[in-house]
C-alpha cells in the first residue's frame, strides 16, 4: 500500500520530502533538500539522498530525534564532515548505511560512530565510498554489542586487518564484495556464519586456521568468487568444520585437486565460470555430504578422458541430488557419458543445457531412478535420440525440458506412456516440428493432458 504525502501537507518539508507506507506499518521518507524537516511521527526509516547536506553539524539531524528512527541511509550527498555527536540522540537506530559518499573520510565517520548508541544497532553498511583503508579501531565503540551484519562493498581496500572486526563478537555476516583486496588477515570470530569476498584480488585462499583450531568455527557460507586465486588444495578449507556452502565462481584454477572438499561437511559447491579449468583429479569430489554441484560455464571438455576419469568423477559423492553442468562440452561417446552419471543413485535434478549433446545413452535414465527434473535445453538432439530405450522405464521424472533442440517429430515411441503418466511439466518450445500425420497422436495428447506444456 502506497500513501503519498503531498508537500503542502507539511509546510516544513518544502520540496524535499516524500513518504510511503510500508508493509511493516510505518513510513519511510526520502529527503533531498537542504535540511531535515519535521516528519510525521510514524516515520521510522529515512534516506538522505543527493541533498545539500555536505556538512552535517551537531544539530542537523535534530528533527529525527522526535521519532524512533530504525533505519538511516546517507547516500550521494557529497558529505565532507559530520559532527562527532551528530548521531548521539538516534537511540533507536538498528541500521546505518553510508553509500556513494566519495568525499566522506572514513576517519571522520569513525569519530561519529563513537557516539552512536549501540543498544539496538544490528547492521552497518558502508558501500561505494572509495575508502582505501579501514582503521583497525573502526568498530571499537561497538565492542561486544549485538551488531550482526557488516557490509563493506565497492570500496578500494587493498588489505584488511581482521582485528577491526574481532570486537564484533556477535557478528554473523561479513561482506567485502568488489573491493581491491589482495591480502586479508582474520582474527577469531566465534559466531561468524557467512563470509563473502567476491570480486577482490586475492591470489590465494586466506588462512582460516588458528592455533587452537578454526578462526571461524561456525562459518556456514563462504564466497571466494571472481578472484585471481590460482590454487586450491585439501588444506585450503580444512579449518572450517561447519561449512555447508562454498562458492568458488570465476576463480583461475587450472586443476581441481584430489580431496579438496574431503575434510568438510559441505552440501553445495559452486564451481561456475572457471574457464581456466583443464583437469579434474579422480578424488576431487570425494565427499559423501555433497548434495549440490554447480559447475556451469567452465567450457570444460568432458570428452577428453585425459582431463578426467569418467568412472570416478562422481563415484565418491553418491549422495548428490543436484548437478548442473550447463555450458560445458559433454562427450558424444555414450560409454563415457554413462560412466559419469551411473554412480549418482540419488540424483534428483540434472541440468545439461547447453552441453553440445547430440545423443543420449540408451539406458542412462533407467539407472537414475530418483530423477525428477531433466533439463536438456539448447542441445542438438534429434527425433532418433528419443526412444523407449531412453524413457521406457522412467516413472520418477516430473519435469522435462527438451526446448531448442532439433526435434521434428514426436512419435509414440519417443514418449512412452509410463513417462507421460509421471510428467507434470514438459517444455518442447523452439523445435523444428514437422506437420505430419505422425504428430496427430501428440496433438491430441496436448489437448487432453493435465501435464503443464511450457514453451
N, C-alpha and C positions, 0 to 999 in steps of 0.2 A: 504494500500500500504506500503510495507516494503522497505526501502532503506538502505542497508548495507554500512557502510563506512569503508573501509579497513585501517588497521593500518599504512600501508606505505603511505597512502594519507596525513596523518597528522603526521609528524615525531615526534611532541611533545608528541603524545599520548602513545608512547611505546606500551605496550600490554594491557593498562588499559581501553581502550575506545571502546564502541560500541554505535551505534545510530540507531534509526528508525524514519521514517516519520509518524507522527500521523495523525488522521483524522482532526485535528484542524490546519493542515498545518504548524506546527512547530515541531521541532525534540526534542526527549528526549534522554538523554545519561545515561549510567551506567558506573561508574568509580570504579575500584577496585585495583588501583595501589598505589603508594606511594606519589602521588601528584595529583593536579587537573590541567590537561593540558589546553592549549588554544583550544577552541572548535569552530565549525562553528557558525557564528553569528545567525543562525536560531534556535539554541538550546535554549529552554525555560524551560525544565524540566531536572533535574539531580538527579540521585540517587548515592550516595557514599556508596558502599556496600562491606563489607568484605575486606576493604582496610587496608593499614598500617598506616592510619592517626589516631594514638592513641592520639596525641597531636595536636590540631588544633590551630595554633598560629594566630597572628593578620593578617598575610598576606596569610594564607593557602588557602583561598577562593578568592584570588585577581583576578584570571583569570575569575571568574564568574561575576565580575563587568563589563566585556566587553559586557555582554548580558543583556537582560531583562528577568531574570530568574523568572518564576512564581511559580515553584514547586521545593523544595529542600527536599530530603529524606536522612537521615543518618541512615544506617541500618547495624548492626552487625560489627562495626568497632573497638569494644573494646575501645571506646573513654574514656579517663580518664580526659582530660582537654580541655577546649575551651576558648580562649581568650575572655574577656568581649566585645571586639569590633570586633570579627570575622564576625558578621552579619551586621556591620554598613553600608556597601555600597550596600547591597541587597535591594534596594529601591523599586523594583517591585514585591517582593515576596508576593504571595497570600496564599500559602500552605507551612507549615513547618511540617515535620514528623520526629520524632525520635523514632526508634523502635529497639528492640533487642540490646540495648546498656546497658548491665547489669553492666558495670563498671563506668557508667556515673552518677555523682552526680546530683540530681535534683537542689541542691543549685547552682552548677556551671552553669547549663543551665539557671537558673533564672537570673543570672547576665548577661549572654549573651543576653537574651531576652530584657533587658532594653535598649539595643542599636539597636534593630531590628526596622526598620521603620514600623510603624503601618498604613501607608496610604492605602495600598492595602490588607493587611493581612486579610484573611477571615476564614482560617481553621488551627487549631493546633491539631496534632495527636501525642500523646506520649504513645506508646504501648509496652508491654512486656519488660519493662526496670527494673522490680523488685524493683521499688521505694516503700518504706514503708510508706512514708508520703508525703503530698503536702503542701508546705509553704502557709500560709494564704495570703501572698502578692505575690504569684506566677505570677499573671497576672496584677499586679498593673500598670505596664507601658502601658497596653492596655486599660486603663480606658476610657470608652465612645468611643471606636473605633468600627469599623464595623465587628469585629470577630463574625462569625455566627455559627461555629461548633467547639466544643472541644471534643476530644476523649481521654479517659484515660483508655484504655483496657489492661487487663492482667498484672497489676502491683500487688503490695502486700499491698495496702492501707487497714487499718483496720477501720479507721474512716475518714470522710470527713467533713471539716468545710466549709459550704456554703458561708462564707464571701469571700473565694478565688474567687468565680465566680460572686459575686454581682457587681463587677466593669464592667463586660462584659454585658453592658446594651442592646446590640443589638443581643446577642446570642439567637439562636432559637433551637439549638440542643446540648444536653449534653449526653455523652456516657460514662458509667462506667462499661463496661462489664468485667466479670470474674476477679474481684479483691477479697479481703477478707473482704469487708466492713461489719461491724456489727452495725455501728452507723453512721448516717448522719444527719446533721442539716443544713437545707437550709435557705437561705435568699431570699428576694423577687427578682424575675426576671420577669419583666413585659412582655417581648417578647418571653419567652421560649415556644416552641411548642412541642418538642419531648424530652423525658427523658427516657433513657434506663439504667436499673440497673440489668440486667440479670446476673445470676451466681455469686451472692455475698452471704453473710451470715446474712442478716437482719432477725431478729426474729419477727419483726412486721412491718407493713406498716408505712413509715415515715410520719411525720406531714406535711400536705400541707396547713394548715390554718395559717393566720396571724391575728393580732389584728384588721385589717381593712378588712378582708375577705380572699383572696387567695394569697398564695405565688407565684403561677403560674397561673394567671387569663386567660392566652391564651393557656395553655397546651392542646394539641390535642391527643398525643400518649404517653402512659405510659406503660413501660415494667418492671414488677417486677418478671420475670420468674426465675425458678430454684433457689429458695431460701428456707430457713427453716422457712418461715412465717407460723405460725400455726393458726392464727386467723384473720378473716376479718369480719367487720360488716357494718351497714348502715352509720357509721360515718367515715369509712376509707377513702372515696374518696369524701366526701361531699363538700370540698372546691376547687373542680376542675370543674368550671362551663362550660368550653368549651371542656372537654374531649370527644373524639369520639372513640378512640381505647384503650382498656385495655387488657393487656396481663399478665395473672397470671399462665403461663405454669409451671408445675412441683413444685408448692408450696405444703406445707404439711397440708393444712386444712383438717379437718375431716367432717365439716359441712358447706354447703353453706347456709348462713343465710338469713332470710327474708329481703327484701328491700335493699339489699347490693348495687344495682345499681339505686335505685329509685330516687335519687337526681340528677342523671346525664342525659345528653342528648346523651348518648352513642349509637354508631351504631354497634360496633363489640366487642365481648367479647371472649377472648381466655382462655379456662379452660382446656387445654390439659394436659395429663400426670400427673394428680392429683390422683395417685393410693391410696392415703390415704382417699379419699372422701367416706364417708359412708352414708351421709344423705343430701337430698336437701329439704329445707323447702318450704312450699306452695307458698310463695310470693318471692322466691329467684330471679326470673326473672320478677319481677314487674316493667316493664318499657316499655312504648309504643314506644320509639325511637329505641330500639334494632332491628337491621336488620340481623345481622350475629352472630350465636352461634357456636363456635368451641369447642367441648368437646370430643376429641379423646383420646384413650389410657388411660382412667381412670379406666378401669376394673369395672365400676360401674354396679351393678346388678339391672336393671330396672324391673326385675321380682319379686323383693321383695317389695311389696307395703308398708311395714312398713318403708322403707327408703325414700319414696317419694309418693306424691299423683299424680297419672297419669292424673287426671282430671284438676289439677291446675298448673302443672309444666310449661306449655306454655300458659296458659289461659290469663295471664296478659301481654303478649308481642305479641299482634296479628299482628304486622307489620313485623315480622321476615320473611325474604325471603330466608335465607340460614341456614341449620342445618347440622352439621357433628358430628355424634355420633359413628364413627368408633372405633373398638377395645373396645367396651363395651359389656354388655350382655343384649340384648333386650328380652322382655318377649315372651314366646311361647303362652301365653294367648291372643287371638285376641282382647278381650274386653279391656284389659289393653293397648295394642298396639294402638288400635283405639282411645282410650280416650286421649292418649298423643298428637296425631297429629291433631285431629279434629279442635282445636281452631285456627290452623295456616292457615287461609283462604288465606293469601297472599304468602304462601311458594312457592318458585320457584325452589329451589335446595335442594335435600335431599340425604345425603350420609350415608349409613348404612353398611359399609364394614370394616372388617368382624364383625358381631354382633351376631353370633350364631343363626341366623334366620333359622327356619325350616318351617315357614308358614307365609303367608301374609293375613291380614284381607280382606275379600272379597269386602268390599265397601270403603276401605281406600282411593284409588286414586280418587274415584268419588267425595269425599269431597275436594280434593286438586286440585281445578280447574285451578290454575295458575302454577302448577308444570311443569317445562320443562326439569329438569335433575334429574334422579333417579339412584343412584349407589347402587347395591345390591351385589357387587362382594364378592367372597370368603365366601359365606354362605352355607347352606345345603338345598337349595330349590330344589324340585323335579318337575317333569312334572305336577303332580297333583296340585302343588301350583300356576300354571299359568293357568288362565281361563278367560273366558269372564266376569265373575263376578268381577274380579280384573281390567282388562284393557278394559272392554266393552265400556264404555262411555268416555274414556280418549282421548281427542283431543289436549291437550296442550303439551304433552310430546315430546321433541325433541331428548333427549339423554338418552339411557337406557343401563345400564351395568349389565349383568347377568353372567359375566365370573366367572369361578372357582366355580360353584355350582354343583348340581347332576342331571342336566337336560339331559335326554337321547333322548326324542322325542319332536319335536316342531309341535304340531298339529295345525290345522286351528283355533281351539277354544282357543289355547294358545295366539295367536296374532291376535285379531280381525282386520278387515280392517280399522276401524277408527284409531287404534293405528299405523298400518303400514303406513297409509297415512300421519300421522303427524310426524313420526320419521325422523330425519336427520342423526342419528348415533346410531348403536347398537353394543354391544360387547358381544359375546357368546363364547369366547375362553375358552379352558380348561374345557369343559363339556364332560361327557362320552356319546356322541351321539351314538345311535344305527343306523345301516344301515338297514332300513326297508322301505317298500312301503309308510308307513305313512309320511315319510320325503320328498317324491317326490315333493309335492307342495312347500315345503320350499326351496329345492334345486333350483327349477325353479324361485322362488321369488328372491333368492340371485343373480341369473344370470341377472334378468331383472330390479331389483330395482335400484333407484338412491340413496337409503339410504347408507351411508358410513358403511361398515362392518369392524369392528375392531377386531383383535384377530383371 
